[in-house]
Amino acid sequence: MTYDHELTLIGETIEEDEIGNQRPVETRTTILCSVKSAGRNDFYSGAAAGLRPEYVFTVHAYEYSGERIVEFEGKRYRVIRTYQTGTEEIELTVERVIGNG
């Protein structure tokens, strides 16, 4: 499997400002991945549950820390399913984020 695409994992940490208010801060980590379109079965099964799977990204499991948002080619996607394919790889099935979310 070739890892010839860039994927940005978007996480969130909580920081305090100078007066102690907590606020979320976005963290971004760019990694390499393999990409394929969501399969017919994933698409129709997801649609029945109100989801719209679009891509399946394969990444190294040690690089993924549970991030729920990713960015690919300038567009944001929400991780709707993860699947451990072996000891070293994990598949992220994603749907497009619409609006600001």
N, C-alpha and C positions, 0 to 999 in steps of 0.2 A: 504494500500500500504506500502510495506516495503522499507526502505531506507538502503540497505545493501551493497552498492557499493560506492567507493570513486571516485569523479570527481574533477579535478582541473580546476578552471576557470582562464583563462589567460587574463589579461587586460594590458593596457599600460598607463603609465603616462609620462609626459615630465619633465625632469630635466635639470638644467643648470650646466655646468662644471665650473671650476675655472675662465675661461676667458669669460664666458657668452654664449657659444654655447649651443643650446638646443639639447637634444638627447632623444630618446624614451627609457624608462626603463620598462621591463616586470614586472608585479605584478602577484603573484600566490596566489590563495585562494582555499584550499581544502575543499570540502563539501561532504555530503552524498546524494546519489540519488538512484532512481529506474531506471532500464535499461531494454529496450526491443528492439528487432530488428525493423527496419522500416517496416511497412506493405507493402503489395503488391501494394496497391493503391498509397501510398506515393512514392514507388520505381519507378513505371511506370510513374506517373505524373511528378516526378522529372526528370527522364531520358528524357522525352519529352522536358523539359526546359534546358537540358544540365547539370543537377545536378545528384549526386549519393548518395541519402540518405542511411545511413547505420544503425544508431541507433536513438532511441528516449529516451532521459533522462528526467525523471520527478524530479524536484527539488522544494524546497520551494521558492516561489516568492520573499520573502524578502531577500534571499541570492544571487539572480541573479541581476546583475547591468548592463546588456547589453553587457557583454563580447562576442566577436565574435569568440574566439578560446578557446577550452577546451582540456584537456588531460585525456585519459581514458586508463588504463592498459599500460602506456608507449607510447601511440600513440596519435598524435594530430589530432583534428577534427575541422572543421569550422562549426559554427552554421549557418544553411541556413534558418531556420524558428523557430519562437517561437509561442506558443499557450497557452494562459491563460485558464486553465481547471477549475478554480474556484477562490476563493479569496485567497487561500493559496498556490496553486501549479501552476507551469508553465512547459510546455513540450518544450524541446530543440531538434529539429531534426537536425542531424549533418551528414556531409560527411567527409571522410578521407582527410587530407591534404597531398598532394604528394610533395616531394622535401623539400625545406627549408621554405615554406610559410605558 
